[in-house]
């Protein structure tokens, strides 16, 4: 699948490396606001042996229509900023190019724009696109459904200089019907990111925990999304929607492929 990438910061570079090493994705170009690295090759810059072009461009260099006419792609992956979708959104939707946005925060106006785009093409948006965090959220929602009156606390840990409350923690709280007051914050050292959901029962405690080790985890999430993109012409989806088929508790003989293939594929994405 031909991929275009918006954003080439620390996370964008980690995602680029994962795309370049994948057999299922072909990185056609990288678009960024800065003119630094313009016309450089992402594989060459990252030191990855790849025949994929991965040419780096700047938004001031050409309009999205020209970019997509000259370098067509099947999907655009966005790790840029809230305003990034203004650059490519309409042109991608007009061409039926799928959009995968991992931008952590959008205004209500931008969210309305995304919903509008999803009427013309497939859009997957998740503020945290890592498989682990999305698995954590789904598992927590299942447990809360089983025990709706259990005490729930959310603990997020990050590096000492991170000023604001974790956006991922707020997403977790929202999915569980909780306010931000349920979030406990820890800032220490160089912690990349830890999110823990504590379920307090009268006679037992359940803890669901996710720890970020490297930004390449976002790349694994992108590859999962690309490989599980709904085969429909349009619609708005989350990573949870794409994970749902993997959560069947039916006996293996009741699932279309015996259950084993999907499960082993899922474990492959989690472990890699």
C-alpha positions in Angstrom: 0.0 0.0 0.0 1.4 3.4 -1.0 1.7 5.7 2.0 2.2 9.4 2.4 3.3 10.7 5.9 2.4 14.1 7.4 5.0 15.1 10.1 8.6 14.3 10.6 9.3 15.1 14.2 10.6 12.4 16.6 7.5 10.4 16.4 7.1 10.8 12.6 10.7 9.6 12.1 10.1 6.5 14.3 6.9 5.8 12.3 8.8 6.3 9.0 11.4 3.7 10.0 8.6 1.2 10.7 6.9 1.9 7.4 10.2 1.6 5.5 10.8 -1.8 7.1 7.4 -3.2 6.4 6.6 -5.3 3.4 3.0 -4.2 3.3 3.6 -0.4 3.2 5.5 1.6 0.7 6.5 5.1 1.9 6.1 7.4 -1.1 6.7 10.8 0.5 7.0 12.7 3.8 5.4 16.2 4.1 6.4 18.7 6.8 6.1 22.4 7.5 9.8 23.1 7.8 11.9 23.4 4.7 14.8 21.7 6.5 15.6 18.3 4.9 13.5 19.3 1.8 14.1 16.8 -1.1 16.1 14.5 1.1 15.3 10.8 1.1 13.8 9.6 4.4 15.5 6.2 4.1 18.8 7.8 3.5 18.3 10.3 6.4 17.3 7.5 8.8 20.0 5.2 7.6 17.6 2.5 6.4 18.4 0.4 3.3 15.2 0.7 1.2 14.2 1.2 -2.4 11.1 3.2 -1.4 11.3 6.9 -2.4 10.2 8.5 0.9 11.1 11.9 -0.5 10.7 14.8 2.0 8.8 17.9 1.0 7.5 21.0 2.7 4.0 22.3 2.6 5.2 25.6 1.2 6.8 23.8 -1.8 3.5 22.6 -3.4 -0.2 22.4 -2.9 -1.8 19.1 -1.8 -3.5 18.7 -5.2 -0.1 18.9 -7.0 1.5 16.6 -4.5 -1.2 13.9 -4.9 -1.3 14.2 -8.7 2.5 13.8 -8.9 2.9 11.3 -6.1 -0.4 9.4 -5.7 -0.9 7.3 -2.5 -3.5 5.0 -1.1 -3.4 6.3 2.5 -2.2 9.4 4.3 -0.9 9.0 7.8 -0.9 12.1 9.9 1.4 12.7 12.8 1.7 16.5 12.2 -0.5 18.9 14.1 -4.2 20.0 14.4 -3.9 22.2 11.3 -2.2 19.5 9.1 -5.5 18.2 7.9 -6.3 21.6 6.4 -3.5 21.0 3.9 -4.5 17.6 2.5 -8.0 16.8 3.8 -10.2 18.0 1.0 -7.9 16.7 -1.8 -7.6 13.3 -0.1 -11.3 13.0 0.3 -12.0 14.0 -3.3 -9.7 11.3 -4.5 -10.9 8.6 -2.1 -7.5 8.4 -0.3 -7.8 6.9 3.2 -6.8 9.1 6.1 -5.2 7.8 9.3 -4.8 10.5 11.9 -2.9 10.1 15.1 -3.1 13.7 16.0 -3.7 13.7 19.8 -6.0 16.8 20.0 -8.4 18.4 17.6 -10.8 21.3 18.2 -14.5 20.7 17.8 -14.3 22.6 14.5 -11.6 20.2 13.2 -13.6 17.2 14.5 -16.6 18.3 12.5 -14.3 18.7 9.4 -13.0 15.1 9.9 -16.6 13.8 10.1 -17.4 15.7 6.9 -14.3 14.1 5.2 -15.4 10.6 6.4 -18.5 11.0 4.2 -16.3 10.8 1.1 -13.5 8.5 2.2 -12.3 6.2 5.0 -10.9 8.0 8.1 -9.4 6.4 11.1 -8.7 8.7 14.0 -7.3 7.7 17.4 -5.6 10.2 19.7 -3.2 7.4 20.8 -2.8 4.9 18.0 -0.6 2.4 19.9 -2.0 -1.1 20.1 -1.3 -1.4 23.8 -3.2 1.7 24.8 -6.2 0.8 22.7 -6.2 -2.7 24.0 -6.1 -1.3 27.5 -9.1 0.9 26.9 -11.2 -1.9 25.4 -10.3 -4.3 28.3 -11.2 -1.6 30.8 -14.5 -0.9 29.2 -15.3 -4.6 29.3 -14.4 -4.8 33.0 -16.5 -1.8 33.8 -19.4 -3.3 32.0 -19.1 -6.4 34.1 -18.7 -4.4 37.3 -20.3 -0.9 36.7 -20.1 0.2 40.3 -16.4 -0.6 41.0 -14.0 2.2 42.1 -11.8 3.3 39.3 -8.6 5.4 39.4 -6.3 6.3 36.6 -2.6 6.9 37.2 -0.4 8.5 34.5 3.4 8.8 34.8 5.6 10.9 32.5 9.0 12.6 32.4 9.6 15.4 34.9 9.2 18.3 32.5 5.9 17.3 30.9 3.6 20.2 32.1 0.1 19.1 31.3 -2.1 16.1 32.2 -1.6 13.3 29.7 -4.1 13.5 26.8 -4.2 9.7 26.7 -5.2 9.6 30.3 -8.1 12.0 29.5 -9.1 9.8 26.6 -9.1 6.8 29.0 -11.2 8.7 31.6 -13.7 9.8 28.9 -14.1 6.2 27.6 -14.9 5.0 31.1 -17.3 7.9 31.8 -15.0 9.5 34.3 -13.9 13.1 34.8 -10.4 14.4 34.9 -10.5 14.3 38.7 -10.1 10.5 38.4 -6.6 11.0 37.0 -3.6 11.0 39.3 -0.4 12.5 37.8 3.3 11.5 38.5 6.2 13.4 37.1 9.7 11.9 37.6 13.0 11.5 35.7 12.8 10.5 32.1 9.7 8.2 32.2 8.5 8.0 28.6 4.9 7.2 29.5 2.9 4.9 31.8 -0.9 4.6 32.1 -2.5 2.4 34.7 -6.2 1.8 35.4 -6.9 0.6 38.9 -10.2 -1.2 39.6 -10.9 -1.4 43.3 -13.2 -4.2 44.4 -14.2 -4.8 48.0 -12.0 -8.0 48.2 -9.7 -7.7 45.2 -7.9 -5.2 43.0 -7.4 -5.3 39.2 -4.7 -3.2 37.6 -4.4 -2.7 33.8 -1.1 -1.1 32.8 0.6 0.1 29.7 4.1 1.4 29.5 5.6 3.1 26.4 9.2 2.1 25.7 9.9 3.7 22.3 8.0 5.8 19.7 8.2 2.9 17.3 5.1 1.6 19.1 3.1 4.2 17.1 4.5 2.7 13.9 3.2 -0.8 15.0 -0.2 0.8 15.5 -0.1 2.4 12.1 0.8 -0.9 10.4 -2.1 -2.6 12.2 -4.5 0.0 11.0 -3.3 -0.1 7.4 -3.6 -3.9 7.4 -7.1 -3.9 9.0 -8.5 -0.9 7.1 -12.3 -1.5 6.7 -13.1 -2.5 3.1 -15.8 0.1 2.6 -15.7 3.4 0.5 -16.2 5.7 3.4 -16.7 6.1 7.2 -15.2 7.2 10.4 -13.4 4.6 12.5 -11.2 4.2 15.6 -8.6 1.6 16.4 -11.1 0.1 18.7 -13.4 -0.5 15.8 -10.6 -2.3 14.0 -9.7 -4.4 17.0 -13.2 -5.6 17.7 -13.1 -8.7 15.5 -10.2 -10.0 17.5 -12.1 -9.9 20.7 -14.6 -12.7 20.0 -14.8 -15.2 22.8 -16.6 -17.8 20.7 -15.2 -21.3 20.3 -12.6 -21.5 17.6 -14.8 -23.6 15.3 -17.4 -20.8 15.4 -15.2 -18.1 14.0 -14.7 -17.7 10.3 -11.0 -18.8 10.2 -11.0 -21.0 13.3 -9.9 -18.0 15.4 -6.2 -19.0 15.3 -5.1 -16.9 12.3 -6.5 -13.6 13.6 -5.2 -14.2 17.1 -1.7 -15.0 15.9 -1.7 -12.0 13.7 -2.7 -9.8 16.6 0.0 -11.2 18.8 2.5 -10.5 16.0 1.5 -6.8 16.0 1.6 -6.6 19.8 5.0 -8.3 20.1 6.6 -6.4 17.3 
